[in-house]
């Protein structure tokens, strides 16, 4: 029995004994215990129920490629260059980058778990199996890098559109690439570009979306975090429907960005801007800059009202914190 098979067996929340799992899989109870421990190490909250066996504290949905495809609008499904689901990858974005120039436009890669999920500025992204969504999308552009200003911010709007389609309202956007809710990080976005400055070029857009976090994962995160379970009164949306909503929103939104640029997203971003009117400290190689968030400009730069006037910040090598 592979770890994914064991997790699928426990997904219903039913308590299953080690002997039953061993008999159904044809391996020893000791081997089952090792697999249980391996899943726990990855962050899956498998509980021991004494002699009764093992159980999850709630049901989960394993990702299902066929279900996700069937839940996509026909036009979106036809636009996909690939839709691939893996049990484990180092990183969904790294997998797309390994495919290189031969990967078709709108190639989508998902994984149940990542061993080296990454966020902005080299930070790691916790990626336990069965709990959240880890997805990357390859989008090719005929234009060069300059035309992609604001792409990570537009992707934040695209994530919010997917959440709205799932009935989740209230999350906000923190420049340049975070989705926040209830004071914590709900989703992170990482955009990595390749190609020619004048074009053509390609963007690999990675998204990690928290559906359900355990107490241990919250502690490991090292920052305030949030999940969709909190926002949906304890029961997050079905993971497959959430993945399909995210893919549909990506295809539709990235096509819109290619046609109209970030300007088409500016008003929506402003509506959900978590930093507007907020006292901020921007820290970077040149030191700290204090001011008040004054929105986003048409290129996607953060505007900061300081004592010496309006400053525009578009460097990726900075951090932005409330003061």
Backbone bond lengths (Angstrom), bond angles and torsions (degrees), N, CA, C in turn:
res aa  C-N    CA-C-N  psi(-1)  N-CA   C-N-CA  omega(-1)  CA-C   N-CA-C  phi
1 X - - - 1.466 - - 1.528 109.50 -
2 X 1.311 115.86 126.46 1.451 121.75 177.52 1.529 109.85 -83.78
3 X 1.348 117.93 160.02 1.470 119.63 -179.59 1.523 112.80 -55.11
4 X 1.339 117.17 -39.21 1.463 119.21 -179.73 1.523 112.38 -66.07
5 X 1.342 116.35 -31.92 1.463 119.63 178.06 1.526 110.73 -71.23
6 X 1.327 116.25 -39.10 1.448 120.12 178.48 1.525 110.69 -66.08
7 X 1.340 116.80 -42.68 1.462 119.90 178.60 1.524 110.33 -63.58
8 X 1.323 117.44 -40.38 1.467 120.84 178.09 1.526 111.10 -63.13
9 X 1.340 116.77 -37.00 1.467 120.23 178.99 1.523 111.46 -65.57
10 X 1.332 116.84 -32.66 1.464 121.24 -178.29 1.526 112.75 -90.43
11 X 1.329 117.54 -5.76 1.463 121.65 -169.57 1.519 113.66 -59.83
12 X 1.318 118.31 -29.00 1.460 121.33 -177.15 1.522 113.14 -73.17
13 X 1.333 117.44 -11.88 1.459 121.17 -176.52 1.516 113.37 87.03
14 X 1.333 116.95 -2.88 1.476 121.43 178.55 1.526 109.54 -68.07
15 X 1.331 115.95 145.06 1.458 120.64 174.75 1.517 109.21 -80.43
16 X 1.327 117.06 125.53 1.458 122.22 -178.16 1.524 109.37 -123.85
17 X 1.299 116.16 133.50 1.463 120.40 -178.59 1.520 110.31 -77.45
18 X 1.330 115.13 153.90 1.449 119.82 176.48 1.515 111.90 -60.94
19 X 1.337 116.51 -36.97 1.472 119.65 -179.55 1.523 110.68 -67.31
20 X 1.325 117.95 -38.50 1.467 120.50 178.47 1.531 110.56 -66.60
21 X 1.315 115.51 -44.35 1.459 118.98 179.03 1.524 110.79 -62.92
22 X 1.331 116.72 -40.22 1.460 120.84 179.33 1.525 110.67 -65.02
23 X 1.328 116.41 -43.80 1.467 119.94 -178.52 1.527 110.88 -64.98
24 X 1.326 117.76 -41.44 1.464 120.84 -177.51 1.515 112.45 -72.24
25 X 1.332 116.75 -25.20 1.461 119.48 -176.74 1.522 113.29 -101.61
26 X 1.334 116.27 -14.45 1.456 119.45 179.15 1.514 114.25 77.48
27 X 1.328 116.95 22.49 1.461 120.48 175.88 1.527 108.55 -124.02
28 X 1.306 117.07 173.96 1.461 120.72 -175.66 1.526 111.22 -79.23
29 X 1.330 115.95 161.69 1.461 120.14 175.24 1.523 110.92 -63.66
30 X 1.340 116.37 -32.86 1.465 119.75 177.42 1.525 110.60 -63.64
31 X 1.332 116.48 -39.00 1.462 120.25 178.10 1.527 110.64 -67.35
32 X 1.342 116.92 -37.31 1.468 120.40 175.49 1.519 109.88 -61.77
33 X 1.305 117.00 -44.51 1.466 120.33 -179.70 1.533 110.84 -60.62
34 X 1.345 116.64 -41.00 1.464 119.64 178.45 1.527 111.21 -62.25
35 X 1.328 116.45 -39.94 1.465 120.18 178.51 1.535 110.74 -66.95
36 X 1.330 116.37 -39.59 1.468 120.66 176.57 1.523 109.87 -59.28
37 X 1.323 116.62 -46.32 1.462 120.59 -179.41 1.525 111.31 -64.61
38 X 1.333 116.42 -36.95 1.470 119.53 178.93 1.526 110.47 -64.85
39 X 1.337 117.63 -41.09 1.463 120.63 177.58 1.521 111.00 -66.85
40 X 1.306 117.15 -40.41 1.469 120.17 176.76 1.529 110.30 -60.38
41 X 1.321 116.17 -41.60 1.458 120.12 179.66 1.529 111.39 -61.24
42 X 1.313 116.37 -30.08 1.464 121.22 179.36 1.529 112.15 -81.56
43 X 1.337 117.03 -6.05 1.457 120.20 177.03 1.504 115.38 108.26
44 X 1.329 118.45 4.91 1.461 120.69 178.86 1.532 108.55 -81.54
45 X 1.335 118.42 125.42 1.478 120.69 -172.66 1.521 112.76 -84.75
46 X 1.329 116.76 66.47 1.469 120.58 179.65 1.521 108.43 -78.09
47 X 1.331 115.36 125.02 1.454 121.01 -178.73 1.526 110.71 -96.91
48 X 1.328 115.53 149.90 1.461 120.74 172.59 1.523 108.76 -94.56
49 X 1.327 116.02 131.83 1.464 121.27 179.56 1.519 110.09 -112.74
50 X 1.325 115.67 43.53 1.461 120.08 179.02 1.519 111.26 62.57
51 X 1.320 115.57 -139.33 1.464 120.61 -178.77 1.525 111.80 -66.24
52 X 1.349 117.12 -19.16 1.469 120.08 -179.01 1.516 112.20 -69.28
53 X 1.362 117.14 -26.02 1.448 119.06 176.01 1.512 113.69 121.37
54 X 1.328 115.97 -134.26 1.462 122.88 -171.72 1.523 110.61 -127.01
55 X 1.335 114.92 152.33 1.466 118.98 177.93 1.525 109.01 -157.76
56 X 1.321 115.01 160.02 1.454 122.25 169.73 1.523 109.08 -94.48
57 X 1.328 118.51 151.22 1.466 120.08 -179.21 1.522 113.58 -71.60
58 X 1.344 117.46 -13.78 1.461 122.77 177.92 1.520 107.88 -156.76
59 X 1.297 116.03 164.87 1.461 119.77 178.62 1.529 109.64 -74.23
60 X 1.313 115.13 153.67 1.456 120.81 173.19 1.528 108.58 -130.78
61 X 1.314 116.34 162.89 1.462 121.71 173.13 1.525 107.91 -113.45
62 X 1.316 115.98 121.69 1.453 119.60 172.09 1.524 108.36 -72.63
63 X 1.319 116.30 143.30 1.457 119.31 178.71 1.523 110.16 -66.12
64 X 1.325 115.37 140.65 1.465 122.62 -174.39 1.530 107.47 -134.04
65 X 1.323 116.23 108.80 1.466 120.40 -175.33 1.521 111.67 -59.15
66 X 1.337 117.19 -42.16 1.465 119.90 -178.51 1.525 110.84 -64.72
67 X 1.337 117.29 -40.58 1.469 119.80 179.03 1.519 110.18 -64.81
68 X 1.325 116.86 -43.74 1.460 120.36 -179.14 1.522 110.09 -60.52
69 X 1.331 116.79 -45.34 1.476 119.91 178.38 1.528 110.74 -59.36
70 X 1.326 117.03 -42.88 1.465 120.13 -176.47 1.518 112.04 -68.90
71 X 1.337 117.75 -20.69 1.456 121.50 -177.70 1.528 112.54 -92.19
72 X 1.328 116.92 -1.56 1.462 120.60 179.72 1.522 111.14 -85.99
73 X 1.334 118.10 144.75 1.462 119.88 170.28 1.528 110.17 -57.66
74 X 1.317 116.67 146.84 1.466 120.63 -175.32 1.525 111.15 -56.58
75 X 1.325 117.78 -44.21 1.464 120.75 -178.02 1.522 111.16 -62.62
76 X 1.332 117.01 -37.50 1.465 120.73 178.34 1.521 109.92 -67.69
77 X 1.321 117.22 -46.10 1.459 121.39 -179.24 1.525 111.22 -58.08
78 X 1.335 116.27 -40.47 1.464 119.98 179.86 1.519 112.40 -69.44
79 X 1.319 117.45 -23.03 1.468 121.39 -178.12 1.518 112.63 -80.20
80 X 1.325 117.32 -19.11 1.460 120.07 -173.85 1.523 111.32 -70.74
81 X 1.345 115.36 132.89 1.453 119.31 173.22 1.513 111.73 -81.91
82 X 1.315 116.69 -28.34 1.465 122.92 177.51 1.516 107.97 -163.88
83 X 1.314 115.79 151.98 1.462 122.23 172.15 1.517 106.83 -141.89
84 X 1.325 116.12 102.58 1.457 121.51 -173.14 1.518 110.48 -123.08
85 X 1.323 115.13 132.47 1.462 122.83 179.65 1.516 109.32 -116.24
86 X 1.319 116.60 129.15 1.465 123.17 178.83 1.526 109.08 -118.45
87 X 1.320 115.07 152.92 1.456 118.50 170.73 1.528 109.23 -69.67
88 X 1.329 116.96 -49.82 1.463 120.58 -174.59 1.519 110.09 -140.45
89 X 1.326 114.93 135.48 1.457 122.36 171.25 1.521 108.16 -137.89
90 X 1.326 116.36 159.99 1.455 117.76 168.46 1.519 108.42 -63.11
91 X 1.329 117.01 -46.57 1.462 122.98 179.77 1.519 108.04 -162.45
92 X 1.308 117.25 136.74 1.469 120.14 177.60 1.524 110.61 -63.25
93 X 1.330 117.48 -36.89 1.465 119.73 178.16 1.528 111.14 -67.71
94 X 1.328 116.92 -39.84 1.466 119.51 178.24 1.524 110.79 -62.39
95 X 1.325 117.59 -36.77 1.459 120.47 178.47 1.522 110.80 -62.86
96 X 1.327 117.83 -43.49 1.463 119.78 177.76 1.525 110.93 -64.84
97 X 1.318 117.68 -39.21 1.464 120.16 179.21 1.523 111.47 -65.16
98 X 1.330 117.28 -34.20 1.470 119.71 178.00 1.527 111.43 -66.02
99 X 1.327 117.24 -26.74 1.469 119.72 -179.04 1.523 112.26 -73.20
100 X 1.332 116.22 -19.62 1.455 120.89 171.38 1.512 114.15 64.37
101 X 1.351 114.50 -153.39 1.456 121.15 -172.98 1.512 114.56 -67.41
102 X 1.324 117.60 -16.66 1.463 119.53 -178.96 1.517 114.44 -81.22
103 X 1.318 117.55 -9.65 1.469 120.06 -178.70 1.523 109.67 -72.36
104 X 1.338 117.77 131.08 1.464 119.88 -178.38 1.526 112.72 -74.05
105 X 1.335 114.53 159.82 1.452 121.46 176.96 1.524 110.15 -56.69
106 X 1.319 115.77 144.86 1.461 123.33 -178.15 1.528 111.91 56.98
107 X 1.323 115.67 43.99 1.463 119.81 167.20 1.526 107.61 -79.35
108 X 1.321 115.86 131.19 1.463 122.64 -178.57 1.521 108.79 -117.01
109 X 1.331 116.22 131.68 1.464 121.53 175.06 1.523 108.42 -126.39
110 X 1.319 116.11 131.83 1.460 122.85 175.13 1.522 109.14 -125.59
111 X 1.317 116.00 158.92 1.462 120.97 175.53 1.518 109.13 -144.74
112 X 1.326 115.63 145.26 1.469 119.74 173.31 1.520 110.60 -67.64
113 X 1.339 116.01 -33.52 1.459 119.70 -178.75 1.523 109.24 -151.02
114 X 1.321 116.09 150.93 1.458 122.43 177.09 1.532 109.21 -123.27
115 X 1.316 115.35 142.70 1.456 118.93 177.14 1.524 111.84 -94.05
116 X 1.338 117.03 -17.24 1.473 120.62 -178.92 1.523 109.58 -144.16
117 X 1.338 115.88 45.93 1.459 119.02 175.33 1.514 109.76 -61.40
118 X 1.331 115.85 141.56 1.462 117.58 -174.28 1.524 110.80 -134.81
119 X 1.326 113.12 151.60 1.447 120.66 176.94 1.519 110.48 -118.71
120 X 1.311 115.21 -163.13 1.454 121.07 -177.58 1.532 111.12 -64.83
121 X 1.330 115.87 145.92 1.455 124.23 176.67 1.533 112.07 58.81
122 X 1.338 116.54 33.72 1.452 121.52 174.07 1.510 116.05 77.25
123 X 1.340 116.95 7.23 1.461 119.06 179.66 1.528 109.87 -71.32
124 X 1.339 115.79 149.80 1.460 120.07 177.60 1.521 110.07 -82.78
125 X 1.334 116.09 154.57 1.456 122.27 177.07 1.518 107.52 -119.21
126 X 1.324 116.76 116.08 1.459 120.83 -179.40 1.526 109.31 -62.11
127 X 1.334 115.97 131.43 1.466 119.53 -170.86 1.524 112.68 -136.34
128 X 1.336 118.24 62.39 1.467 119.43 178.51 1.523 111.19 -68.61
129 X 1.329 117.63 149.27 1.461 119.88 179.50 1.523 112.40 -74.52
130 X 1.332 115.12 149.40 1.457 121.28 171.14 1.514 116.10 80.39
131 X 1.336 118.74 -4.87 1.465 119.96 -170.84 1.523 113.84 -111.65
132 X 1.328 117.90 -36.19 1.457 120.96 -170.18 1.525 110.18 -131.29
133 X 1.330 116.69 -167.44 1.465 121.55 178.18 1.518 108.59 -125.19
134 X 1.332 115.17 130.77 1.458 122.51 176.29 1.529 106.10 -126.52
135 X 1.315 116.74 117.87 1.458 120.55 -170.70 1.515 109.74 -146.83
136 X 1.327 116.28 143.46 1.457 121.61 174.46 1.516 109.38 -133.59
137 X 1.325 114.45 148.16 1.463 122.23 -177.40 1.520 109.05 -131.23
138 X 1.327 116.19 132.43 1.455 121.44 173.52 1.524 109.24 -96.24
139 X 1.326 116.71 123.43 1.465 121.60 176.23 1.517 108.55 -123.85
140 X 1.327 115.96 126.28 1.459 121.79 178.71 1.526 109.75 -97.02
141 X 1.330 115.56 142.86 1.458 122.07 -179.77 1.526 109.06 -129.70
142 X 1.345 116.21 138.16 1.463 119.93 174.50 1.521 110.80 -72.63
143 X 1.335 116.71 -30.31 1.465 121.27 179.84 1.527 110.24 -75.75
144 X 1.335 115.70 170.36 1.455 120.95 179.82 1.518 112.76 -93.06
145 X 1.336 115.31 -171.16 1.458 121.61 -174.36 1.527 112.63 -58.41
146 X 1.326 117.05 -37.75 1.466 119.70 -175.16 1.522 111.68 -60.73
147 X 1.324 117.20 -30.89 1.468 120.91 -178.93 1.521 112.54 -75.19
148 X 1.345 116.67 -8.76 1.462 120.11 -176.07 1.523 112.42 -100.09
149 X 1.340 117.51 12.29 1.461 119.82 176.21 1.521 110.07 -55.85
150 X 1.317 115.85 132.37 1.461 120.13 179.08 1.511 114.89 85.23
151 X 1.344 118.66 6.16 1.470 119.90 -176.80 1.524 111.87 -62.74
152 X 1.336 117.95 -41.05 1.467 118.45 -179.37 1.527 110.74 -66.50
153 X 1.346 117.94 -33.68 1.458 121.14 177.76 1.525 110.47 -70.16
154 X 1.338 116.38 -41.18 1.462 119.74 176.14 1.523 110.62 -61.37
155 X 1.340 116.52 -36.37 1.463 119.42 178.23 1.522 110.89 -64.57
156 X 1.337 117.62 -35.10 1.458 119.96 174.12 1.514 111.81 -59.46
157 X 1.330 116.80 -43.19 1.470 120.48 176.11 1.518 110.15 -62.98
158 X 1.321 117.37 -40.03 1.466 121.78 179.16 1.532 110.63 -61.22
159 X 1.340 117.08 -40.72 1.471 120.36 177.32 1.527 109.87 -63.97
160 X 1.328 117.93 -43.40 1.463 120.31 178.44 1.518 111.58 -61.24
161 X 1.332 117.37 -38.59 1.469 119.91 177.90 1.527 110.64 -61.23
162 X 1.326 116.38 -41.14 1.466 119.51 177.79 1.528 110.81 -63.59
163 X 1.334 116.88 -42.10 1.466 120.15 178.73 1.523 110.97 -63.76
164 X 1.320 117.44 -40.43 1.464 120.37 178.35 1.528 110.12 -62.32
165 X 1.333 117.24 -38.55 1.471 120.68 177.87 1.523 111.38 -63.56
166 X 1.335 116.86 -25.54 1.467 122.00 178.36 1.530 112.17 -91.02
167 X 1.331 116.42 2.94 1.463 120.24 179.32 1.512 113.95 84.78
168 X 1.341 117.80 15.23 1.458 122.22 -179.71 1.524 108.44 -102.98
169 X 1.322 116.79 115.52 1.452 122.08 179.73 1.534 108.95 -123.25
170 X 1.299 116.13 152.41 1.461 120.39 177.87 1.505 115.55 117.55
171 X 1.363 121.04 -31.78 1.463 119.49 177.80 1.528 111.60 -59.25
172 X 1.337 114.78 152.43 1.460 121.53 -177.30 1.526 109.38 -129.98
173 X 1.311 115.82 171.52 1.457 122.09 -172.75 1.527 110.65 -112.06
174 X 1.323 115.85 130.05 1.470 122.18 176.00 1.525 108.77 -111.30
175 X 1.311 115.17 119.61 1.466 120.29 179.79 1.525 110.24 -57.13
176 X 1.356 119.75 136.91 1.463 124.23 1.08 1.523 115.10 -101.06
177 X 1.344 118.97 -9.17 1.469 116.10 -169.20 1.520 114.95 -153.00
178 X 1.327 118.48 28.42 1.457 120.51 179.88 1.518 110.69 -117.00
179 X 1.329 115.02 145.89 1.466 122.21 170.15 1.524 106.51 -109.87
180 X 1.327 116.26 124.29 1.460 121.97 -174.97 1.522 111.06 -114.89
181 X 1.322 115.52 153.28 1.468 121.59 172.47 1.520 107.72 -156.67
182 X 1.330 116.05 141.09 1.462 121.55 179.45 1.532 112.23 50.08
183 X 1.341 115.36 36.58 1.455 119.95 176.27 1.517 115.30 78.73
184 X 1.336 118.55 4.50 1.462 121.04 -178.73 1.513 111.89 -129.23
185 X 1.319 115.23 166.88 1.461 121.76 -178.38 1.520 110.15 -79.83
186 X 1.325 115.13 121.62 1.466 121.89 179.58 1.517 111.60 -97.23
187 X 1.318 116.79 -36.91 1.467 121.36 -178.66 1.518 108.92 -150.02
188 X 1.327 115.06 150.38 1.452 121.87 175.06 1.513 110.15 -124.90
189 X 1.318 115.57 151.96 1.464 122.97 -176.44 1.520 108.44 -129.32
190 X 1.322 116.63 135.46 1.459 121.52 174.90 1.520 108.14 -132.31
191 X 1.345 116.53 119.26 1.464 122.70 178.84 1.525 108.26 -109.13
192 X 1.334 116.41 125.06 1.457 122.21 179.63 1.529 108.54 -123.06
193 X 1.332 116.28 126.34 1.456 122.32 -173.94 1.519 111.14 -104.63
194 X 1.337 115.65 149.68 1.459 121.95 173.26 1.523 107.78 -146.70
195 X 1.330 116.06 160.50 1.451 119.89 178.92 1.508 111.79 118.11
196 X 1.337 115.55 -151.31 1.451 122.33 -175.07 1.525 111.49 -103.94
197 X 1.331 115.78 144.83 1.457 119.57 -179.32 1.523 111.36 -60.48
198 X 1.311 117.20 -38.94 1.463 121.35 179.23 1.525 112.30 -88.51
199 X 1.312 117.32 -5.80 1.452 122.71 178.67 1.519 111.87 102.41
200 X 1.338 116.79 158.61 1.469 125.71 -2.72 1.531 111.56 -76.61
201 X 1.321 115.25 166.57 1.462 119.81 177.59 1.526 109.09 -146.79
202 X 1.304 115.39 173.80 1.463 121.19 -179.46 1.521 109.40 -138.27
203 X 1.307 114.97 149.45 1.463 121.76 176.07 1.516 109.40 -120.84
204 X 1.325 116.41 130.48 1.462 121.62 168.57 1.518 106.51 -101.83
205 X 1.318 115.89 116.76 1.460 122.35 -173.72 1.522 108.17 -109.65
206 X 1.323 116.37 111.12 1.459 121.55 179.50 1.519 110.89 -101.93
207 X 1.319 116.02 137.85 1.463 121.95 -179.49 1.524 108.75 -132.76
208 X 1.314 116.02 130.17 1.460 121.92 169.33 1.513 108.47 -114.87
209 X 1.319 117.33 124.17 1.467 122.95 -176.40 1.527 109.04 -123.28
210 X 1.327 116.44 123.39 1.466 121.20 -178.58 1.525 110.75 -82.84
211 X 1.327 116.25 116.96 1.460 120.23 173.04 1.528 110.92 -93.86
212 X 1.332 115.34 -43.19 1.472 118.68 179.99 1.528 108.81 -150.11
213 X 1.324 116.29 127.09 1.454 122.36 179.36 1.519 109.81 -118.57
214 X 1.315 115.95 140.12 1.455 120.32 174.61 1.529 109.42 -86.94
215 X 1.323 116.08 168.01 1.465 120.11 176.87 1.520 111.03 -60.20
216 X 1.318 116.64 -39.08 1.468 120.39 -179.50 1.523 110.66 -64.56
217 X 1.328 116.98 -40.96 1.462 119.90 179.17 1.525 111.26 -67.05
218 X 1.321 116.76 -37.28 1.465 119.66 177.08 1.523 110.63 -61.57
219 X 1.319 116.13 -39.13 1.463 119.71 179.72 1.526 110.73 -68.71
220 X 1.329 116.31 -40.06 1.462 120.02 179.85 1.515 112.28 -66.67
221 X 1.329 117.63 -28.56 1.465 121.15 -175.06 1.520 112.19 -61.21
222 X 1.323 117.59 -31.72 1.444 120.36 177.66 1.517 114.51 72.81
223 X 1.321 118.00 12.35 1.456 123.62 177.20 1.520 107.64 -157.53
224 X 1.324 118.60 162.11 1.473 119.26 176.85 1.525 110.84 -61.33
225 X 1.316 116.52 132.49 1.464 121.69 179.82 1.531 109.02 -133.28
226 X 1.315 114.70 163.79 1.457 121.44 -178.04 1.522 108.00 -143.88
227 X 1.334 116.98 159.64 1.465 119.62 176.29 1.522 110.07 -137.31
228 X 1.327 115.16 166.85 1.459 120.41 -178.05 1.522 111.91 -67.70
229 X 1.329 117.97 -25.57 1.465 119.70 177.20 1.523 110.63 -59.96
230 X 1.349 117.14 -41.00 1.463 120.45 177.34 1.519 111.37 -62.06
231 X 1.321 116.26 -39.78 1.459 120.96 -174.82 1.522 112.69 -79.40
232 X 1.335 116.93 -12.11 1.464 121.59 -177.43 1.523 111.27 -119.98
233 X 1.344 116.03 35.25 1.463 122.31 175.74 1.523 112.74 54.49
234 X 1.324 115.91 39.84 1.458 120.47 171.89 1.511 116.06 97.92
235 X 1.326 117.72 -15.47 1.463 119.91 -178.76 1.517 109.41 -123.38
236 X 1.341 117.94 105.31 1.462 119.56 -178.49 1.520 111.02 -70.98
237 X 1.329 117.63 163.06 1.467 119.82 174.75 1.522 110.61 -59.80
238 X 1.312 116.12 155.17 1.463 121.37 173.71 1.527 109.11 -53.60
239 X 1.322 116.77 133.65 1.468 119.64 -175.45 1.523 112.29 -62.86
240 X 1.316 117.64 -38.11 1.460 119.75 -179.42 1.525 111.68 -67.78
241 X 1.329 116.75 -39.97 1.466 119.14 177.07 1.526 110.46 -68.21
242 X 1.321 116.79 -36.35 1.467 120.05 177.11 1.530 110.46 -64.83
243 X 1.333 116.89 -42.54 1.463 120.05 178.41 1.528 110.52 -63.25
244 X 1.334 117.13 -42.34 1.465 120.61 179.79 1.525 110.66 -64.72
245 X 1.329 117.07 -41.11 1.471 120.30 178.70 1.518 110.79 -63.14
246 X 1.318 116.81 -38.66 1.461 121.25 179.91 1.533 110.51 -67.79
247 X 1.326 117.31 -43.02 1.468 120.66 179.03 1.524 110.55 -63.78
248 X 1.333 116.98 -45.50 1.462 120.22 179.67 1.520 110.90 -60.78
249 X 1.322 116.71 -42.35 1.455 120.52 -179.60 1.526 110.94 -66.95
250 X 1.336 117.49 -37.13 1.459 121.04 177.79 1.522 111.43 -63.03
251 X 1.318 117.01 -48.68 1.467 120.02 -177.81 1.519 110.61 -62.24
252 X 1.313 116.39 -48.52 1.466 119.78 -178.24 1.527 111.24 -67.05
253 X 1.324 117.13 -43.22 1.456 120.82 -177.24 1.514 113.13 -70.56
254 X 1.329 118.23 -39.69 1.457 120.38 179.98 1.520 111.69 -69.90
255 X 1.330 117.09 -33.34 1.465 119.13 172.55 1.527 110.56 -63.30
256 X 1.325 116.26 -40.51 1.467 120.32 177.28 1.528 110.37 -63.86
257 X 1.318 117.48 -42.19 1.462 120.60 178.97 1.521 110.52 -63.08
258 X 1.319 117.26 -40.94 1.465 120.33 -179.78 1.531 110.75 -62.73
259 X 1.333 116.92 -38.12 1.469 120.74 179.45 1.523 112.35 -73.43
260 X 1.350 116.16 -46.23 1.463 120.24 -164.09 1.516 114.92 -119.20
261 X 1.344 118.19 -6.73 1.453 120.36 179.61 1.522 112.79 72.89
262 X 1.343 115.43 -174.61 1.465 120.22 -176.17 1.515 112.64 -66.20
263 X 1.316 117.69 -24.88 1.457 120.24 -178.20 1.527 111.57 -54.99
264 X 1.348 116.99 -32.34 1.460 120.58 -179.77 1.525 112.29 -68.65
265 X 1.335 117.61 -16.04 1.461 122.37 -177.67 1.525 112.21 -106.20
266 X 1.324 116.76 -6.44 1.456 121.14 -169.32 1.523 112.37 -60.09
267 X 1.320 118.01 -45.91 1.464 120.51 -177.88 1.525 111.58 -65.35
268 X 1.330 116.61 -41.50 1.469 119.79 178.28 1.523 110.50 -64.66
269 X 1.326 115.95 -40.43 1.457 118.06 178.68 1.529 109.86 -62.21
270 X 1.329 116.28 -45.34 1.464 120.25 -178.82 1.526 111.43 -59.89
271 X 1.325 116.61 -36.14 1.468 121.00 -179.74 1.518 111.91 -62.94
272 X 1.330 117.04 -29.46 1.471 121.57 -174.48 1.529 112.18 -116.71
273 X 1.328 117.24 18.31 1.461 122.32 -176.53 1.532 110.47 -72.54
274 X 1.331 116.14 113.65 1.466 121.18 -177.38 1.521 112.74 -77.17
275 X 1.336 118.45 -11.82 1.456 121.07 -175.03 1.518 113.59 -105.31
276 X 1.318 117.73 -6.67 1.459 119.60 -177.14 1.531 110.76 -67.00
277 X 1.346 115.97 126.95 1.454 120.70 179.26 1.507 114.88 76.61
278 X 1.338 117.17 9.43 1.468 122.28 -175.63 1.528 109.61 -103.89
279 X 1.350 118.84 134.70 1.472 120.36 173.71 1.529 110.20 -63.04
280 X 1.337 116.37 129.70 1.457 121.47 -173.37 1.520 111.03 -132.16
281 X 1.320 114.41 155.05 1.463 121.92 167.53 1.529 107.90 -123.44
282 X 1.312 116.20 121.75 1.455 122.70 177.81 1.525 107.59 -102.65
283 X 1.337 116.00 121.61 1.464 121.27 -176.80 1.516 109.75 -117.08
284 X 1.337 115.56 133.50 1.453 120.92 179.86 1.511 110.99 -155.50
285 X 1.325 117.07 -170.97 1.468 120.71 -178.84 1.525 113.08 -56.75
286 X 1.346 117.82 -28.95 1.462 120.87 -177.98 1.528 112.61 -86.82
287 X 1.331 117.79 -0.07 1.455 120.87 -179.46 1.505 112.38 112.82
288 X 1.319 116.54 -160.80 1.468 122.46 -176.11 1.522 110.40 -103.16
289 X 1.330 114.19 147.28 1.460 121.26 176.98 1.519 107.38 -134.74
290 X 1.327 116.95 122.99 1.460 122.22 -179.11 1.522 110.34 -103.40
291 X 1.320 114.87 145.79 1.457 119.62 178.11 1.512 110.25 179.29
292 X 1.324 115.91 -162.84 1.463 122.93 179.94 1.514 109.09 -121.92
293 X 1.320 116.70 133.51 1.452 120.57 178.56 1.514 111.52 -57.46
294 X 1.343 115.88 128.80 1.468 120.99 -177.01 1.519 111.10 -124.34
295 X 1.339 116.41 31.45 1.454 120.39 175.32 1.520 113.08 88.94
296 X 1.319 114.64 -167.55 1.463 123.55 -175.38 1.526 107.87 -121.89
297 X 1.338 116.49 141.60 1.463 117.23 177.07 1.529 110.22 -89.25
298 X 1.317 116.77 -179.88 1.452 121.38 -172.10 1.528 112.47 -67.77
299 X 1.346 116.77 -17.26 1.462 120.36 176.79 1.524 112.16 -91.20
300 X 1.336 116.90 -6.55 1.453 120.42 -178.37 1.508 114.03 94.29
301 X 1.338 117.81 8.79 1.469 120.80 177.79 1.523 110.23 -77.48
302 X 1.325 115.87 143.92 1.458 121.63 175.08 1.525 108.86 -74.91
303 X 1.325 116.94 131.44 1.459 121.70 176.74 1.524 108.89 -101.62
304 X 1.313 115.19 129.49 1.455 121.88 -177.30 1.524 108.80 -124.94
305 X 1.324 115.69 119.51 1.461 120.25 177.29 1.517 108.38 -85.00
306 X 1.328 116.35 114.21 1.461 121.68 -177.53 1.525 110.05 -113.70
307 X 1.315 115.34 176.38 1.466 120.44 179.32 1.518 112.10 -63.86
308 X 1.330 116.48 -22.35 1.471 120.00 -178.84 1.523 112.66 -103.41
309 X 1.338 117.11 5.57 1.458 119.64 178.55 1.519 112.29 126.02
310 X 1.324 115.68 -173.98 1.461 122.00 -176.96 1.525 110.13 -81.42
311 X 1.327 115.99 125.88 1.464 122.15 177.56 1.529 108.67 -111.96
312 X 1.326 115.27 141.96 1.467 120.89 176.13 1.517 108.93 -111.57
313 X 1.324 115.95 131.35 1.461 121.60 -173.78 1.515 108.08 -123.21
314 X 1.324 115.99 120.12 1.464 118.88 178.18 1.524 112.88 -130.98
315 X 1.324 117.02 11.58 1.459 120.66 177.48 1.520 110.16 -76.67
316 X 1.333 115.84 137.62 1.473 120.09 176.70 1.532 111.75 -80.46
317 X 1.331 116.36 -14.60 1.467 120.62 -173.96 1.518 111.54 -93.55
318 X 1.336 115.69 49.13 1.465 120.26 -179.64 1.526 108.77 -140.71
319 X 1.326 115.04 164.86 1.462 120.57 170.94 1.528 108.12 -121.51
320 X 1.316 115.06 149.04 1.465 121.52 179.83 1.516 108.44 -124.57
321 X 1.342 115.90 123.27 1.457 120.15 -179.08 1.523 109.91 -131.09
322 X 1.324 115.31 150.15 1.458 119.84 171.49 1.514 109.64 -70.36
323 X 1.334 116.86 147.58 1.468 120.07 176.43 1.516 109.68 -113.61
